[in-house]
Amino acid sequence: MTRAVTRRKALFLALVAIAASASACKKRVGLCARCHMKIADEAHEIEIEWADGNKSQYDSVVCAVYGWQNPSLVSPKRMTVHEYYTGEPRDAAGLVFVQGSDVPSTMGDDYVPVDPANVKKFEADHGGHDMRLGEIKLGARQKDST
């Protein structure tokens, strides 16, 4: 009987260890609030903080800008994107967005967030043209792709 109890304890502890290691390895990534595609990883996650304190995650700048420009009930407060060169999360208001570059995205032709100090280098290396967040105008293709 003691052997059976010891085996059960060992099995239980092994299952607990497996569950703990699986949850520790799991990244905090979810689905895009607009297109419902899986967000590849945290480096590609874009977040909008709303005026009521809630937050939404997006998988591309196109999806996030659509949410930013078409809020359902609450006004957007801040958009956080990952700057291209550093990968650091930054407030989108302080960055420029380059469209038409050769940098791939989950949504095809996307806007790449770049620090203003690096935008000329980025455009020389990858092409495209830059604009600020408020200057981005989504075409019918992006608006209707939900």
Buried (B, 14 or more C-beta within 10 A) or exposed (E): EEEEEEEEEEEEEEEEEEEEEEEEEEEEBEEBBBBEBEBEEEEBBBBBBBEEEEEBBBBBBBBBBBBBBEEEEEEBEBBBBBBBEEEEBBEBEEBBBBBBBEBEBBBEBBBBBBBEEBBEEBBEEBEBEBBEBEEBEBEEEBEEBE
